Amino acid sequence: MTGFALGIWAWEITGEATTLALVSVSTQIPRLLILPFAGIIVDRWNRKLLLIVGDTITVLSTVAILLLYVSGNLQIWHLYAIGIINGAFNQLQGLAYSASITLMVPRQQYTRASSMGSVLHYGSIIIAPALAGALYYVIGLLGILLIDIATFAIAISTVLFVHIPQPPLPEQTSQDPKNIWQELQFGFRYIFASPGLWALLIAESLFVFAHDFGGALFRPMILARTGNDARVLGTISSAAGIGGVVGAVIVTTWGGPKRRIQGFLLGMVGAGISKTIFGLARTPLIWLPAQFCSSLNFPLKSSCSDAIWRLKVEPNLQGRVFASRRMFALALSPIAKLIAAPLADYVVEPAMMPGGTLAPLLGSIFGTNPGAGMAFLYVMSSICLVLIGLGGYAFPSLREVEDSVPSGGATTA
């Protein structure tokens, strides 16, 4: 709710997609920088403590935003600064969570476990945007921040009563700089040594780049096309949540395909087709079902890829290997956003206005109103998602990753 409300607040002040992209990027840069060290920390430190610390830092940041807002001093750059702090600690928290799942459930249930995580993620998306979009005009940003702070007490207290198993400590515990440097490189060496995992990582990273290129334009495109109607944006975001929950429930009940790589690639294609339709549309009557169908594919894609990684990497190495895996996506995501938003604001949006250079060619498809240029870029990125998914079938190292990469020998719960 807070992220949604702050996005509306920032858009009302600046009216630029670049501002929203920079807010997002400010959380990703520190996550990228801390990732090599985060893998070592997660493999060595108490994972329950890392989960609690992540939430604690976030609630303190929310309190800081609240105080700045109440005093009339909240500015855009404050969101960047707080995003940097939250990004670093949230990365530790997310990595600790992901690595913990491997030791908490039987290996044959990895796909179901990942899809259950998607239920929680998309469940919050159902409620939060629609509620925030409605409450923003009733209780304002202040009321939403107060609600957010209250929920952290529930989150932290829940983790306190859950047993989080710890993997055996790595044998090398020396603090010699050479050993530390070797540990920082370990995850990359592990992945590069396996053509199958390397191909899977490349496919994931390309998908993230194309997806986040379009994702940087999603909110400003809808707000521009609806006259800053936060309720429409909230409803569309809730449709995404419903689609994600339905998709996650299906995967949880079904258990996923026997060939997980098939689910991974088909999920990409399905998401790309749905997003293409979404970008071509100009009305909520099409936006809502298209967004639902798009999110329907993501639990299948992500749970299948997560299950492959958990099966192929030893539990006591997953902190470092998963950190290296995430580094590629985190490196590409801000690049995609920093390209997409300024390109939309300063080049394509003006070119799609009446009299613009692209209006005669593309105006009949995307219109010539505010948001048309962003819609064009959004569709181009969505088509790329389809091509990445279909292209995966052309590479044997990716298509046969489940057969060519030996199991990591994960224990069962």
C-alpha positions as CSV (number, residue, x, y, z in Angstrom):
1,M,0.0,0.0,0.0
2,T,2.8,2.4,0.9
3,G,4.7,1.8,-2.4
4,F,1.5,2.3,-4.4
5,A,0.6,5.5,-2.5
6,L,4.1,6.9,-2.8
7,G,4.0,6.2,-6.5
8,I,0.8,8.2,-6.9
9,W,2.3,11.0,-4.7
10,A,5.4,11.2,-6.8
11,W,3.5,11.2,-10.1
12,E,1.2,14.0,-8.9
13,I,4.3,16.1,-8.1
14,T,6.4,15.5,-11.2
15,G,4.2,13.8,-13.9
16,E,7.3,12.0,-15.2
17,A,7.9,8.2,-15.7
18,T,11.6,8.9,-15.1
19,T,10.8,9.9,-11.4
20,L,9.0,6.6,-10.8
21,A,11.7,4.7,-12.4
22,L,14.4,6.3,-10.3
23,V,12.5,5.5,-7.1
24,S,12.5,1.9,-8.2
25,V,16.2,1.9,-9.3
26,S,17.3,3.5,-6.0
27,T,16.2,0.2,-4.2
28,Q,17.9,-2.0,-6.8
29,I,21.4,-0.5,-7.0
30,P,22.3,-1.2,-3.3
31,R,20.8,-4.7,-3.7
32,L,23.1,-5.3,-6.6
33,L,26.2,-4.0,-4.7
34,I,25.5,-6.0,-1.6
35,L,24.6,-9.3,-3.3
36,P,28.1,-10.9,-3.4
37,F,28.5,-10.3,0.3
38,A,24.8,-11.2,1.0
39,G,25.4,-14.7,-0.3
40,I,28.3,-15.3,2.2
41,I,26.3,-13.8,5.0
42,V,23.2,-15.9,4.4
43,D,25.3,-19.1,4.2
44,R,27.0,-18.3,7.6
45,W,24.6,-16.2,9.7
46,N,21.3,-17.0,11.4
47,R,18.7,-16.8,8.7
48,K,15.8,-16.1,11.2
49,L,17.7,-13.0,12.4
50,L,18.2,-11.8,8.9
51,L,14.4,-12.1,8.2
52,I,13.6,-10.0,11.3
53,V,16.3,-7.4,10.6
54,G,15.0,-6.8,7.1
55,D,11.5,-6.0,8.4
56,T,12.8,-3.9,11.2
57,I,14.8,-1.6,8.9
58,T,11.8,-1.3,6.6
59,V,9.4,-0.2,9.4
60,L,12.0,2.3,10.6
61,S,12.2,3.7,7.1
62,T,8.4,4.0,6.9
63,V,8.4,5.9,10.2
64,A,11.0,8.3,8.7
65,I,8.8,8.9,5.7
66,L,5.8,9.5,7.9
67,L,7.7,12.1,10.0
68,L,9.0,13.9,6.9
69,Y,5.5,14.0,5.4
70,V,3.8,15.2,8.6
71,S,6.4,18.0,9.0
72,G,5.9,19.0,5.4
73,N,9.5,18.2,4.4
74,L,9.1,15.1,2.3
75,Q,10.8,15.4,-1.0
76,I,11.4,13.1,-3.9
77,W,15.1,12.7,-3.0
78,H,14.0,11.3,0.4
79,L,12.4,8.4,-1.4
80,Y,15.7,7.7,-3.2
81,A,17.7,7.8,0.0
82,I,15.3,5.5,1.9
83,G,15.1,3.2,-1.1
84,I,18.9,2.7,-0.9
85,I,18.7,1.7,2.7
86,N,15.7,-0.6,2.3
87,G,17.1,-2.2,-0.9
88,A,20.2,-3.5,0.9
89,F,18.5,-5.0,3.9
90,N,15.6,-6.4,1.8
91,Q,18.1,-8.2,-0.4
92,L,19.5,-10.0,2.7
93,Q,16.0,-10.8,3.8
94,G,14.9,-12.1,0.5
95,L,18.0,-14.2,0.0
96,A,17.6,-15.7,3.5
97,Y,14.0,-16.6,2.8
98,S,14.7,-18.2,-0.6
99,A,17.6,-20.3,0.8
100,S,15.6,-21.4,3.9
101,I,12.8,-22.9,1.8
102,T,15.1,-25.6,0.5
103,L,15.6,-27.0,4.0
104,M,12.0,-26.6,5.1
105,V,10.1,-28.7,2.5
106,P,10.7,-32.0,0.8
107,R,12.5,-31.7,-2.5
108,Q,9.6,-33.1,-4.5
109,Q,7.5,-30.2,-3.2
110,Y,9.8,-27.4,-4.3
111,T,7.5,-26.3,-7.1
112,R,4.5,-26.2,-4.8
113,A,6.5,-24.3,-2.2
114,S,7.5,-21.6,-4.7
115,S,3.9,-21.3,-6.0
116,M,2.6,-21.0,-2.4
117,G,5.0,-18.0,-2.0
118,S,3.4,-16.6,-5.2
119,V,0.0,-16.9,-3.5
120,L,1.2,-14.7,-0.7
121,H,2.8,-12.2,-3.1
122,Y,-0.1,-11.9,-5.4
123,G,-2.6,-12.0,-2.6
124,S,-1.2,-8.8,-1.3
125,I,-1.4,-7.3,-4.8
126,I,-5.1,-8.1,-4.9
127,I,-5.9,-6.1,-1.8
128,A,-3.2,-3.4,-1.4
129,P,-3.5,-1.4,-4.7
130,A,-7.3,-1.3,-4.8
131,L,-7.4,-0.4,-1.1
132,A,-4.6,2.2,-1.4
133,G,-6.2,3.7,-4.5
134,A,-9.5,4.2,-2.7
135,L,-8.0,5.2,0.7
136,Y,-5.5,7.7,-0.9
137,Y,-8.4,10.1,-1.4
138,V,-9.9,9.5,2.0
139,I,-7.1,9.1,4.6
140,G,-4.3,10.3,2.4
141,L,-0.6,9.2,2.4
142,L,-0.5,9.7,6.2
143,G,-3.2,7.2,7.0
144,I,-1.7,4.6,4.6
145,L,1.7,5.0,6.3
146,L,0.2,4.4,9.7
147,I,-1.5,1.2,8.4
148,D,1.8,0.0,7.0
149,I,3.6,0.5,10.2
150,A,1.0,-1.5,12.1
151,T,1.4,-4.5,9.8
152,F,5.1,-4.9,10.5
153,A,4.4,-5.9,14.1
154,I,2.5,-8.8,12.7
155,A,5.2,-9.8,10.3
156,I,8.0,-9.7,12.8
157,S,6.1,-11.5,15.5
158,T,5.2,-14.3,13.1
159,V,8.8,-15.1,12.2
160,L,9.7,-15.2,15.9
161,F,7.7,-18.4,16.4
162,V,8.8,-20.2,13.2
163,H,11.7,-22.7,13.2
164,I,14.2,-21.7,10.5
165,P,16.7,-24.5,9.9
166,Q,20.4,-23.6,9.4
167,P,22.6,-25.5,6.8
168,P,26.0,-26.8,7.8
169,L,28.7,-24.1,7.8
170,P,31.1,-24.1,4.8
171,E,34.4,-25.6,5.7
172,Q,36.5,-22.5,4.8
173,T,35.9,-19.9,7.5
174,S,39.3,-18.2,7.2
175,Q,39.2,-14.4,7.0
176,D,42.2,-14.3,4.7
177,P,41.5,-11.8,1.9
178,K,42.3,-14.4,-0.8
179,N,39.7,-16.8,0.7
180,I,37.1,-14.0,0.9
181,W,37.7,-13.1,-2.7
182,Q,37.3,-16.7,-3.7
183,E,34.0,-16.9,-1.8
184,L,32.8,-13.8,-3.6
185,Q,33.5,-15.5,-6.9
186,F,32.2,-18.9,-5.9
187,G,28.6,-18.5,-7.1
188,F,29.7,-17.3,-10.5
189,R,32.2,-20.1,-10.9
190,Y,29.6,-22.7,-9.9
191,I,27.1,-21.4,-12.5
192,F,29.6,-20.9,-15.3
193,A,30.8,-24.5,-14.8
194,S,27.4,-25.8,-15.7
195,P,26.2,-25.0,-19.3
196,G,22.6,-25.8,-18.2
197,L,22.5,-23.5,-15.3
198,W,24.3,-20.8,-17.3
199,A,21.7,-21.1,-20.1
200,L,18.9,-20.9,-17.5
201,L,20.4,-17.8,-16.0
202,I,20.7,-16.1,-19.3
203,A,17.1,-16.8,-20.1
204,E,15.9,-15.5,-16.7
205,S,18.0,-12.3,-17.1
206,L,16.8,-11.5,-20.6
207,F,13.2,-11.9,-19.4
208,V,13.9,-9.6,-16.5
209,F,15.3,-6.9,-18.8
210,A,12.4,-7.0,-21.2
211,H,9.8,-7.3,-18.4
212,D,11.2,-4.4,-16.3
213,F,11.6,-2.2,-19.4
214,G,7.9,-2.4,-19.8
215,G,7.3,-2.4,-16.1
216,A,8.9,1.0,-15.7
217,L,6.1,2.3,-18.0
218,F,3.1,0.5,-16.5
219,R,1.9,2.9,-13.8
220,P,2.7,6.2,-15.7
221,M,1.0,4.7,-18.9
222,I,-2.2,3.9,-17.0
223,L,-2.2,7.2,-15.1
224,A,-1.6,9.2,-18.3
225,R,-4.3,7.4,-20.2
226,T,-6.9,7.8,-17.4
227,G,-6.3,11.3,-16.2
228,N,-4.4,10.3,-13.1
229,D,-7.2,8.0,-11.9
230,A,-5.6,6.0,-9.0
231,R,-8.7,3.9,-8.7
232,V,-8.3,2.5,-12.2
233,L,-4.6,1.8,-11.6
234,G,-5.5,0.1,-8.3
235,T,-8.2,-2.0,-9.9
236,I,-5.8,-3.2,-12.7
237,S,-3.1,-4.0,-10.1
238,S,-5.7,-6.0,-8.2
239,A,-6.6,-7.9,-11.3
240,A,-2.9,-8.8,-11.6
241,G,-3.0,-10.1,-8.0
242,I,-6.1,-12.2,-8.6
243,G,-4.4,-13.7,-11.7
244,G,-1.3,-14.4,-9.7
245,V,-3.2,-16.1,-6.9
246,V,-5.2,-18.2,-9.3
247,G,-2.1,-19.2,-11.2
248,A,-0.3,-20.0,-7.9
249,V,-3.2,-22.1,-6.6
250,I,-3.3,-24.0,-9.8
251,V,0.4,-24.8,-9.6
252,T,0.2,-25.6,-5.9
253,T,-2.7,-28.0,-6.5
254,W,-1.2,-29.5,-9.6
255,G,2.4,-29.6,-8.5
256,G,3.7,-28.2,-11.8
257,P,4.7,-30.0,-15.0
258,K,7.0,-33.0,-14.9
259,R,9.4,-31.2,-17.1
260,R,9.8,-28.0,-15.2
261,I,11.7,-26.2,-18.0
262,Q,8.5,-26.5,-20.1
263,G,6.6,-24.6,-17.5
264,F,9.3,-22.0,-17.3
265,L,9.4,-21.3,-21.1
266,L,5.6,-21.5,-21.6
267,G,5.1,-19.1,-18.7
268,M,7.3,-16.6,-20.5
269,V,5.3,-16.9,-23.7
270,G,1.9,-16.7,-22.0
271,A,2.9,-13.6,-20.0
272,G,4.3,-11.9,-23.2
273,I,1.2,-12.5,-25.2
274,S,-1.1,-11.1,-22.5
275,K,1.1,-8.1,-22.0
276,T,1.1,-7.4,-25.7
277,I,-2.7,-7.3,-25.7
278,F,-2.6,-5.1,-22.6
279,G,-0.4,-2.5,-24.2
280,L,-2.5,-2.4,-27.4
281,A,-5.7,-1.7,-25.4
282,R,-7.0,1.7,-24.3
283,T,-9.8,0.7,-22.0
284,P,-10.1,-1.1,-18.6
285,L,-12.5,-3.6,-20.2
286,I,-9.4,-5.1,-21.9
287,W,-6.8,-4.0,-19.4
288,L,-8.4,-6.0,-16.6
289,P,-8.6,-9.5,-18.3
290,A,-5.2,-9.0,-20.0
291,Q,-3.5,-8.2,-16.7
292,F,-5.2,-11.1,-15.1
293,C,-4.0,-13.5,-17.8
294,S,-0.5,-12.0,-17.7
295,S,-0.1,-12.7,-13.9
296,L,-1.6,-16.1,-14.3
297,N,1.6,-17.2,-16.0
298,F,4.1,-15.9,-13.6
299,P,3.7,-18.5,-10.8
300,L,4.3,-21.2,-13.3
301,K,7.4,-19.6,-14.7
302,S,9.0,-18.6,-11.4
303,S,8.1,-21.8,-9.4
304,C,9.5,-24.0,-12.2
305,S,12.7,-22.1,-12.4
306,D,13.1,-21.9,-8.6
307,A,12.5,-25.6,-8.3
308,I,15.3,-26.4,-10.9
309,W,17.8,-24.2,-9.0
310,R,16.9,-25.7,-5.6
311,L,17.3,-29.2,-7.0
312,K,20.6,-28.6,-8.7
313,V,22.4,-26.6,-6.0
314,E,23.5,-28.0,-2.6
315,P,21.7,-26.3,0.3
316,N,24.8,-25.1,2.0
317,L,25.9,-23.4,-1.2
318,Q,22.6,-21.8,-2.2
319,G,23.2,-18.4,-0.5
320,R,26.3,-17.7,-2.6
321,V,24.9,-19.3,-5.8
322,F,21.5,-17.7,-5.5
323,A,23.2,-14.3,-4.9
324,S,25.1,-14.6,-8.1
325,R,22.0,-15.7,-9.9
326,R,20.2,-12.6,-8.7
327,M,23.0,-10.3,-9.5
328,F,22.4,-10.7,-13.3
329,A,18.8,-9.8,-13.0
330,L,19.5,-6.9,-10.6
331,A,22.1,-5.5,-12.9
332,L,19.8,-5.6,-16.0
333,S,16.7,-4.3,-14.2
334,P,17.8,-0.8,-13.4
335,I,19.4,-0.5,-16.8
336,A,16.1,-1.4,-18.5
337,K,14.2,1.1,-16.3
338,L,16.7,3.9,-16.8
339,I,16.5,3.4,-20.6
340,A,12.7,3.0,-20.8
341,A,11.5,6.0,-18.7
342,P,13.6,8.8,-20.2
343,L,13.1,7.3,-23.7
344,A,9.3,7.5,-23.1
345,D,9.4,11.0,-21.5
346,Y,11.7,12.8,-23.8
347,V,11.5,10.9,-27.1
348,V,8.6,8.6,-27.8
349,E,5.8,10.4,-26.0
350,P,6.5,13.7,-27.8
351,A,6.8,11.7,-31.1
352,M,3.4,10.2,-30.6
353,M,1.6,13.5,-29.9
354,P,-0.4,15.1,-32.8
355,G,2.2,16.4,-35.3
356,G,4.9,14.1,-33.8
357,T,7.2,12.1,-36.1
358,L,5.7,8.7,-35.1
359,A,2.0,9.8,-34.9
360,P,1.3,9.3,-38.7
361,L,2.8,5.8,-38.6
362,L,1.6,4.4,-35.2
363,G,-1.2,6.8,-34.2
364,S,-4.0,4.6,-35.6
365,I,-2.7,1.7,-33.4
366,F,-1.8,3.5,-30.1
367,G,-3.5,6.8,-30.4
368,T,-2.0,10.3,-30.1
369,N,-3.0,11.1,-26.5
370,P,-0.8,11.1,-23.4
371,G,0.5,7.6,-22.7
372,A,0.5,6.5,-26.4
373,G,4.3,6.5,-26.6
374,M,4.6,4.5,-23.4
375,A,2.1,2.0,-24.8
376,F,4.2,1.5,-27.9
377,L,7.3,0.8,-25.9
378,Y,5.3,-1.5,-23.6
379,V,4.1,-3.6,-26.5
380,M,7.6,-3.8,-28.0
381,S,9.0,-5.1,-24.7
382,S,6.1,-7.6,-24.4
383,I,6.8,-9.0,-27.8
384,C,10.4,-9.6,-26.7
385,L,9.1,-11.7,-23.8
386,V,7.4,-14.0,-26.3
387,L,10.5,-14.3,-28.4
388,I,12.7,-15.1,-25.4
389,G,10.3,-17.9,-24.3
390,L,10.1,-19.4,-27.8
391,G,13.8,-18.9,-28.4
392,G,14.6,-21.0,-25.3
393,Y,13.5,-24.2,-27.2
394,A,16.3,-23.6,-29.7
395,F,19.1,-24.1,-27.2
396,P,19.7,-27.8,-26.0
397,S,21.6,-26.7,-23.0
398,L,18.5,-24.9,-21.7
399,R,15.9,-27.3,-23.0
400,E,17.7,-30.3,-21.4
401,V,18.9,-28.6,-18.1
402,E,17.0,-31.0,-15.9
403,D,18.8,-34.0,-17.5
404,S,22.3,-32.6,-18.0
405,V,22.8,-31.0,-14.6
406,P,23.2,-33.5,-11.7
407,S,21.1,-33.1,-8.6
408,G,22.6,-30.9,-5.8
409,G,21.7,-33.5,-3.2
410,A,19.3,-31.4,-1.1
411,T,17.9,-33.0,2.0
412,T,14.2,-33.6,2.6
413,A,12.2,-32.0,5.4
